[in-house]
Amino acid sequence: MPRIEIVLSQIRDNARMLSELYGQKGISLMGVSKAVLGEPSIAEAMIQGGVRFIADSRIENIQKMKKAGILTQFVLLRTPLSQAEAVVESVDISLNTEIETLRKLSYYAKAHNKNHQVIIMVELGDLREGILPCDLPQFIRKTLALSHIKVVGIGCNLACHGGVKPDSKNMHELSELVDLLEKEFQISLEIISGGNSANYEWYKSDQDVGRINNLRLGESILLGCETVSRKAIPGLHTRAFQLIAEVIESKKKPSLPLGEICQDAFGNVPYFQDRGICQRAIIALGRQDILVSGLKSNNDLEILGSSSDHIILSSQNRHLQVGDKVNFNLDYGSLLAAMTSPFISKQFVNSSNYGVT
C-alpha cells in the first residue's frame, strides 16, 4: 500500500460499449493509454473491447506494449524531433504539425526502407497543437513531396488546453477541410480524427457526423465519463480504478493550528476553519504520489489537507484505526499521477468484487 486496484473486465466492457456506440455512425476508436503508463494489460483489454488503434503520447510506453506482445496499430500522439528515428522504428502512425519533424521522419524512414504514416493536426480553436486552416494546403503540399511519408489522415484536438467544446460548427469545418484537401491534391484521407472523450455530446446531438470517422478516447474508456462536464456515460463503468491507502495515524486534534501561520511546504498560506476538537486520520499518501484534488472518498471522509507524504482526513463519522484501509475514486488527473507513481502498486482484481458502476 498504497495501491490502485484495476478491473480489466470493466475497461473491456467500456471499450466494447463505446466501440458499438460510435460504430453506429462509422466512427472507429483509438484507445489512449497514456494515463495508465502504457500498461499492456489495459491496452489488451481495450483491443478486446474493439478499439482499432492504441494511441499514446510517450514512445517509451509504446515500446513497452510492443515488447509485451500487444498486437495492434500504434499511434504516437506527440512527436518530438529528437525521437524521429525511434518513431519510425516503433510507431505505425504519428500525429504531426511541423515540417521539420516530417522531413526527419522521412529521412529515417528511407534509411529503414519503409514508409511512415502521419496524421496532420489542424488548429480549430483550442490553441494546443495544430496547423492553422489557412496554412494547411501549403503544409500538405510540402508533406506530400516527402518521399517516405504517407499522409493517411487529418485530425484536430479540442477541450484540452483552451477547453473549446467540440460542436457542429468546428466538426463541420474539419469535414470541409478534408473535402477541400482531397479535391485539391487528389488524395484519399483514410482517418479523420475529430477529437477525444469530449466529443460525446456532439456525437449524441448531431445526426450527421460528416467526414469524422475516428476519435481518440482515454477517459471515457477508463473512467466511463465524457469530458465536457465530466458526466458519466450511461451504461459505462465508472469505478474500474480504485485507490486504496492505509491509515497511519488516528487521533483527536484541534481544528486550528497553534502559532503564527506562514507558508506551507508548497508556498501557500493555508486557511483553517474552527471546528473545535475533531477526529482526524492521516493516510500514507501524498502529493508526490497523487493529484489530491482529484480524489473522492468512498467512505464519506473529508480531505482537510495534504503534504508531500500525507493526506489528512476528517473522520468524524467513521472511527478509523491505524492499519485501516480507505478507498477513493479518481479523476483523470489523479489516475494519471497514480499510474505514474512508482510508490503506488498496481493490482488487477476480479470483477466479481466490484459493483456495476
C-alpha positions as CSV (number, residue, x, y, z in Angstrom):
1,M,0.0,0.0,0.0
2,P,-0.9,2.4,-1.3
3,R,-2.2,0.6,-4.3
4,I,-4.5,1.1,-7.2
5,E,-6.9,-1.8,-8.0
6,I,-7.8,-2.2,-11.6
7,V,-10.8,-4.2,-13.0
8,L,-9.8,-5.2,-16.6
9,S,-13.2,-6.6,-17.4
10,Q,-14.8,-3.2,-16.8
11,I,-12.3,-1.4,-19.1
12,R,-13.0,-4.1,-21.7
13,D,-16.8,-3.5,-21.3
14,N,-16.4,0.2,-21.6
15,A,-14.3,-0.1,-24.8
16,R,-16.9,-2.5,-26.3
17,M,-19.9,-0.3,-25.5
18,L,-18.2,2.8,-26.8
19,S,-17.0,0.9,-30.0
20,E,-20.5,-0.2,-30.6
21,L,-22.0,3.3,-29.9
22,Y,-19.6,5.3,-32.1
23,G,-19.6,2.5,-34.7
24,Q,-23.2,3.1,-35.4
25,K,-22.1,6.2,-37.3
26,G,-19.0,4.7,-38.8
27,I,-16.5,6.1,-36.2
28,S,-13.6,3.9,-35.1
29,L,-11.7,4.4,-31.9
30,M,-8.2,4.8,-30.8
31,G,-7.8,3.7,-27.2
32,V,-5.5,6.2,-25.4
33,S,-3.1,4.5,-23.0
34,K,-1.0,7.5,-21.7
35,A,-2.9,7.8,-18.4
36,V,-2.1,4.3,-17.5
37,L,1.6,4.5,-18.4
38,G,1.1,2.1,-21.4
39,E,0.1,-0.8,-19.2
40,P,-0.1,-3.7,-21.6
41,S,-2.9,-5.5,-19.8
42,I,-5.1,-2.4,-20.1
43,A,-4.2,-1.9,-23.7
44,E,-5.1,-5.5,-24.4
45,A,-8.5,-5.0,-22.6
46,M,-9.2,-2.0,-24.9
47,I,-8.3,-4.1,-28.0
48,Q,-10.6,-6.9,-26.8
49,G,-13.3,-4.3,-26.5
50,G,-13.0,-3.3,-30.1
51,V,-10.7,-0.3,-30.4
52,R,-8.8,-0.3,-33.7
53,F,-5.7,1.5,-32.6
54,I,-3.7,2.1,-29.4
55,A,-2.5,5.7,-29.0
56,D,0.0,7.1,-26.6
57,S,2.0,10.3,-26.2
58,R,5.2,8.6,-25.0
59,I,7.1,6.4,-27.3
60,E,8.5,4.6,-24.3
61,N,5.0,3.4,-23.5
62,I,4.5,2.1,-27.0
63,Q,7.8,0.3,-26.9
64,K,6.8,-1.3,-23.6
65,M,3.5,-2.5,-25.1
66,K,5.1,-3.9,-28.2
67,K,7.7,-5.7,-26.1
68,A,4.9,-7.2,-24.1
69,G,3.4,-8.6,-27.3
70,I,0.5,-6.3,-27.8
71,L,-0.5,-6.6,-31.5
72,T,-2.3,-3.6,-32.9
73,Q,-1.6,-0.4,-34.9
74,F,0.2,2.1,-32.6
75,V,-0.3,5.8,-32.9
76,L,2.0,8.4,-31.3
77,L,0.2,11.5,-30.2
78,R,3.2,13.6,-29.6
79,T,6.2,13.6,-31.9
80,P,9.5,15.1,-30.7
81,L,12.1,15.9,-33.4
82,S,14.8,14.3,-31.3
83,Q,13.0,10.9,-31.3
84,A,12.3,10.7,-35.0
85,E,14.3,7.5,-35.7
86,A,12.7,5.7,-32.7
87,V,9.2,6.9,-34.0
88,V,9.9,5.3,-37.4
89,E,11.1,2.1,-35.9
90,S,8.3,1.6,-33.3
91,V,5.2,3.5,-34.4
92,D,2.8,2.9,-37.2
93,I,1.2,6.4,-37.3
94,S,2.3,9.7,-35.7
95,L,0.5,13.0,-35.3
96,N,2.4,15.9,-36.7
97,T,2.3,19.7,-37.1
98,E,5.9,20.6,-38.1
99,I,7.5,20.2,-41.5
100,E,11.0,19.9,-40.0
101,T,9.9,16.9,-38.0
102,L,8.3,15.3,-41.0
103,R,11.5,15.8,-43.0
104,K,13.4,14.0,-40.3
105,L,10.8,11.2,-40.2
106,S,11.1,10.8,-43.9
107,Y,14.9,10.7,-43.7
108,Y,14.8,7.9,-41.1
109,A,12.0,6.0,-42.9
110,K,14.2,6.0,-46.0
111,A,17.1,4.7,-44.0
112,H,15.0,1.9,-42.7
113,N,13.4,1.2,-46.1
114,K,9.9,1.9,-45.0
115,N,7.1,4.5,-45.4
116,H,5.9,6.3,-42.2
117,Q,2.2,7.1,-41.9
118,V,1.1,10.5,-40.5
119,I,-2.0,12.3,-39.4
120,I,-1.7,16.1,-39.8
121,M,-3.3,18.0,-36.9
122,V,-5.3,21.2,-37.6
123,E,-5.9,24.1,-35.2
124,L,-9.6,24.6,-34.7
125,G,-9.5,27.0,-31.7
126,D,-8.2,25.1,-28.7
127,L,-4.7,26.5,-29.2
128,R,-2.8,23.4,-28.4
129,E,-1.2,21.6,-31.4
130,G,-2.3,22.2,-34.9
131,I,-1.8,24.0,-38.2
132,L,-4.0,27.0,-38.9
133,P,-6.6,26.1,-41.6
134,C,-5.3,28.9,-43.9
135,D,-1.8,27.3,-43.8
136,L,-2.9,23.8,-44.3
137,P,-2.8,23.5,-48.1
138,Q,0.8,24.7,-48.3
139,F,1.7,22.4,-45.4
140,I,0.1,19.4,-47.1
141,R,1.8,20.2,-50.4
142,K,5.2,20.2,-48.7
143,T,4.4,17.0,-46.8
144,L,3.3,15.1,-50.0
145,A,6.7,16.0,-51.5
146,L,8.5,13.9,-48.9
147,S,9.4,10.6,-50.4
148,H,8.8,8.2,-47.4
149,I,5.9,9.9,-45.7
150,K,2.3,8.9,-46.3
151,V,-0.5,11.2,-45.2
152,V,-3.3,8.9,-44.0
153,G,-5.4,11.4,-42.2
154,I,-6.3,14.8,-40.7
155,G,-7.2,15.4,-37.1
156,C,-7.9,18.1,-34.5
157,N,-7.7,18.4,-30.7
158,L,-10.3,20.2,-28.6
159,A,-11.2,20.6,-24.9
160,C,-7.7,20.2,-23.7
161,H,-5.7,23.5,-23.4
162,G,-8.4,26.0,-24.2
163,G,-11.4,24.0,-23.2
164,V,-13.1,24.6,-26.5
165,K,-16.1,22.3,-26.9
166,P,-16.5,20.1,-29.9
167,D,-19.7,21.1,-31.7
168,S,-21.4,21.1,-35.1
169,K,-19.5,24.2,-36.3
170,N,-15.9,23.0,-35.7
171,M,-16.6,19.4,-36.7
172,H,-18.2,20.7,-39.9
173,E,-15.2,22.9,-40.5
174,L,-12.9,19.8,-40.2
175,S,-15.1,17.9,-42.7
176,E,-15.0,20.8,-45.1
177,L,-11.2,21.0,-44.9
178,V,-11.0,17.2,-45.7
179,D,-13.1,17.7,-48.8
180,L,-11.0,20.6,-50.0
181,L,-7.7,18.8,-49.4
182,E,-8.8,15.7,-51.2
183,K,-10.1,17.7,-54.1
184,E,-7.0,19.9,-54.4
185,F,-4.4,17.2,-54.1
186,Q,-6.3,14.3,-55.5
187,I,-5.7,12.2,-52.4
188,S,-7.9,10.0,-50.2
189,L,-7.7,10.5,-46.4
190,E,-8.4,7.4,-44.5
191,I,-8.6,8.7,-40.9
192,I,-10.5,11.8,-39.9
193,S,-9.9,12.0,-36.2
194,G,-12.3,14.6,-34.8
195,G,-11.2,14.6,-31.2
196,N,-11.4,12.8,-27.9
197,S,-13.7,11.9,-24.9
198,A,-15.1,15.5,-25.1
199,N,-16.9,14.6,-28.4
200,Y,-19.7,12.5,-26.8
201,E,-22.2,15.4,-26.5
202,W,-21.5,16.4,-30.1
203,Y,-22.0,12.8,-31.3
204,K,-25.3,12.3,-29.4
205,S,-26.8,15.6,-30.6
206,D,-25.6,15.8,-34.2
207,Q,-27.3,13.3,-36.6
208,D,-24.7,14.0,-39.3
209,V,-21.1,13.4,-38.3
210,G,-19.8,14.5,-41.7
211,R,-16.4,13.1,-42.6
212,I,-15.4,12.3,-39.0
213,N,-14.6,8.6,-38.7
214,N,-12.3,8.4,-35.7
215,L,-12.0,9.5,-32.1
216,R,-9.2,9.2,-29.6
217,L,-10.6,8.0,-26.3
218,G,-8.9,7.7,-23.0
219,E,-11.0,9.0,-20.1
220,S,-14.3,7.6,-21.5
221,I,-12.9,4.1,-21.7
222,L,-11.0,4.2,-18.4
223,L,-13.4,6.2,-16.2
224,G,-16.7,5.9,-18.0
225,C,-17.3,9.7,-18.5
226,E,-17.3,12.4,-21.1
227,T,-15.0,15.4,-20.5
228,V,-17.1,18.4,-21.3
229,S,-18.9,18.3,-18.0
230,R,-17.4,15.1,-16.6
231,K,-20.8,13.3,-16.5
232,A,-21.0,9.5,-16.5
233,I,-21.9,8.0,-19.9
234,P,-25.0,5.8,-19.4
235,G,-24.1,2.1,-19.2
236,L,-20.4,2.5,-18.6
237,H,-18.4,1.5,-15.5
238,T,-17.1,4.5,-13.5
239,R,-15.1,2.5,-10.9
240,A,-12.7,0.4,-12.9
241,F,-9.9,2.1,-10.9
242,Q,-9.9,2.3,-7.1
243,L,-7.1,3.9,-5.0
244,I,-6.5,2.2,-1.6
245,A,-4.4,3.8,1.2
246,E,-3.5,2.9,4.7
247,V,-4.3,4.9,7.9
248,I,-1.0,5.6,9.7
249,E,-2.4,7.9,12.4
250,S,-5.8,8.4,14.0
251,K,-6.2,11.0,16.8
252,K,-8.4,13.8,18.1
253,K,-6.8,17.2,17.5
254,P,-7.8,20.9,17.4
255,S,-9.0,22.1,14.0
256,L,-6.9,25.3,14.2
257,P,-3.1,25.2,14.2
258,L,-1.3,26.8,17.2
259,G,1.0,29.7,16.5
260,E,1.6,32.2,13.7
261,I,0.6,31.0,10.3
262,C,3.2,31.3,7.5
263,Q,3.6,29.5,4.1
264,D,3.2,25.7,4.0
265,A,5.6,23.3,2.3
266,F,4.3,24.3,-1.1
267,G,4.5,28.1,-0.7
268,N,0.8,28.6,0.1
269,V,-0.7,30.3,3.2
270,P,-3.3,27.9,4.4
271,Y,-6.7,28.9,5.9
272,F,-8.4,26.8,8.6
273,Q,-12.0,26.8,9.9
274,D,-12.5,26.4,13.6
275,R,-14.5,23.2,14.1
276,G,-13.3,22.6,17.6
277,I,-11.7,19.2,18.5
278,C,-12.0,16.8,15.6
279,Q,-11.3,13.1,15.0
280,R,-8.7,13.1,12.2
281,A,-6.8,10.4,10.3
282,I,-3.6,10.5,8.3
283,I,-3.1,8.2,5.3
284,A,0.2,7.1,3.8
285,L,-0.3,9.0,0.5
286,G,0.7,12.5,-0.5
287,R,1.3,15.0,-3.3
288,Q,4.4,13.1,-4.5
289,D,2.1,10.2,-5.3
290,I,-1.2,11.7,-6.4
291,L,-3.2,14.8,-7.5
292,V,-5.0,15.2,-4.2
293,S,-7.7,17.5,-5.7
294,G,-8.8,14.6,-8.0
295,L,-9.6,12.2,-5.1
296,K,-13.2,11.5,-3.9
297,S,-13.6,9.4,-0.8
298,N,-16.0,6.4,-1.0
299,N,-16.2,6.4,2.8
300,D,-17.6,9.9,3.5
301,L,-14.2,11.2,4.5
302,E,-13.3,14.8,4.0
303,I,-9.8,15.7,2.9
304,L,-8.6,18.5,5.2
305,G,-5.2,19.0,3.7
306,S,-2.1,17.3,2.3
307,S,1.7,17.4,2.2
308,S,4.3,15.6,0.1
309,D,3.8,12.3,2.0
310,H,0.5,12.6,4.0
311,I,-3.2,13.3,3.4
312,I,-5.2,14.4,6.4
313,L,-8.8,13.3,6.7
314,S,-11.7,14.3,8.9
315,S,-13.1,11.0,10.2
316,Q,-15.8,12.3,12.4
317,N,-18.4,9.9,11.0
318,R,-16.1,6.9,11.0
319,H,-13.7,5.8,13.7
320,L,-10.6,4.8,11.8
321,Q,-7.8,2.9,13.4
322,V,-4.2,2.6,12.4
323,G,-3.9,0.0,9.7
324,D,-7.4,0.5,8.4
325,K,-7.8,0.9,4.6
326,V,-9.7,3.8,2.9
327,N,-10.5,3.9,-0.8
328,F,-11.1,6.7,-3.3
329,N,-12.4,7.3,-6.8
330,L,-10.1,9.1,-9.1
331,D,-10.5,11.7,-11.8
332,Y,-8.3,11.7,-14.9
333,G,-5.5,13.8,-13.4
334,S,-5.3,11.6,-10.3
335,L,-5.4,8.4,-12.3
336,L,-2.5,9.7,-14.4
337,A,-0.5,10.6,-11.3
338,A,-1.3,7.3,-9.5
339,M,-0.4,5.1,-12.5
340,T,2.9,7.1,-13.0
341,S,4.0,6.9,-9.3
342,P,6.4,4.2,-8.5
343,F,5.2,4.3,-4.9
344,I,1.7,3.1,-5.7
345,S,1.4,-0.6,-6.6
346,K,-0.9,-1.7,-9.4
347,Q,-3.1,-4.7,-8.7
348,F,-5.6,-6.4,-11.1
349,V,-8.7,-7.7,-9.3
350,N,-11.6,-9.9,-10.1
351,S,-14.7,-8.1,-11.4
352,S,-17.0,-10.0,-9.1
353,N,-15.6,-7.9,-6.2
354,Y,-17.0,-4.7,-7.7
355,G,-20.3,-3.2,-8.5
356,V,-21.6,-2.3,-12.0
357,T,-20.7,1.4,-11.7
